[in-house]
Amino acid sequence: MKKIAFALALTLCAPAAWAAERLSLNDISGYFNAMTTAKASFTQINDDGSLSTGKLYIHRPGRMRFEYDPPDSGTVVAGAGSVAIFDSKSNQPPETYPLKRTPLSVILARRVDLNRANMVVGHGFDGTTTVVNTQDPENPDYGNLELMFTGEPVELRKWVVHDNAGGKTTVILGALETGMRLSPRLFSTSVNDQSR
């Protein structure tokens, strides 16, 4: 119950966008295409209801890193066309998947174009937040990504990954800083780089 209350409190703490309107798909595509680097703290609500926290780093196109805080202490890295999941408590090699088989490939694409046919399967507004539900139009079976934005200026606040097995993972972002220099090593899927 505490976990649910905490998640609700985080959602309610997101800055209000008074007198906002639904953001257009062009505005949202332009927001991603203008973003090169970004970082933020995050809270993740896992499919089983448990919570994880950590830091997120983005280097578009194609690169993203989740660093989880203890007790999780794992790292998920998207880079070089793949996603690698590093478990610091395991002596096994990381699990790897092609990035293009994950819903996150939509926002990490070199050019985001949400107006592509069949990419957006939902586009709504709740009075504060614009919600866009996206999928890979060539591979809708890979799952979909629900993105939540506030406006003035446009800012990504939260996303929900719906995987192809029916699982759901929610990521709530803290304040997103953009435009900083990020080391290429952050996005390396090499075991040697992640163990340093």
PyMOL commands that set and color helices and strands:
alter all, ss='L'
color gray80, all
select helices_A, chain A and resi 2-12+25-34+99-101+105-108+140-142+184-187+191-194
alter helices_A, ss='H'
color red, helices_A
select strands_A, chain A and resi 37-45+51-59+63-68+75-79+82-86+95-98+120-125+130-135+144-150+155-162+168-173+177-178
alter strands_A, ss='S'
color yellow, strands_A
deselect
rebuild
show_as cartoon
